[in-house]
């Protein structure tokens, strides 16, 4: 496996909403490189997990204001991808 695919897919996003999407619709959430295109994400998921991808949706998550005591700052921005797999395909993230 080529290391460039591992640079595109940063980490899975494990949330309650994401888990429900996975169980009901066969969709998985990943943090991806902000410069990655939908085709890049599709190819990377297919090569890393050896599955067939139907579609990819991407979202640019904007930074939020956060405050700890008197210090104010912003969270990091990132790009999130929702990957829909072909019927009967699964990814084991655990």
N, C-alpha and C positions, 0 to 999 in steps of 0.2 A: 504494500500500500504506500502511496506517495504521501510525503509529509505535508504537501500543500493542502490536501483535503482536511487534515487535522487542524490547519491554521484557519480554515473557513468556519468549521463548526467549533465554537468555543466551549459550550456546555449545554446540557439539557436544562430546561426551565421546568421545575417541578412545583406546581401549585395545585390547589384544589380544582380550579377551573380547567387547568391543563390535563389533570388526571381524568376528569369527567369527559373532556373532549376525546382523550385517548380511548376510554372504554366504550363510549357511545358511537363515535364517528371514525375511529382509526386515525386520528390526527395527533401529531407530536410537536412539541414546542422546543425550539433551540435558540440559544444566543449565538449569533453569527457575526462574522467580521463586517463592520459597517460598509466596507467597499464591495462586498460580495453581491452578485446579482442573483436572481431567482434560478437561472441556469446553473450557476456555480454551486448554489446550495443543493439543488437537485442532484447534480453529479456527485458531490461530496457525500451526501447521505446514501446514495446508491452504492458508492465504492466502499465506504466505511462499514455500513451495516448489512450490505449485500441484500437489499430489498428493492422493490420496484415502486417508484414514486409517481403518483398521479398528478399532484399539483403542489405548488408552493405559494404561500402568501407571506409578504414581508411587512414589518411594521417598524418604523423608527420611534423608539421610546424616548421621549424627551426627559431631560433632567428635572428633578423636583427639588424645591427648597426644603432643607432640613436644618434643625437647630438643636445644638447640644449646649445647654446652659446659655452663656452669652455669645457663643460662637455660632455663626450662621454660615451655611454653605449650600452646595448643590450636590445631588447624587450624580453619578456618571450617566451619560447617555449611552444607549446601545441599540443594536438592531436585533429584532426578534423575528424568527421564521416559523410559520405554521406549515408543517409538512403533512400532506395527506397521502397515505400509502394505498397501494392497490388492494383489492378485496382479498382477505385471507392473510395478508402480510402483517407481521408484528415486529417490534423492536424491544429487546429486553434491556431496560435502562437500569435495572437493579443489580 
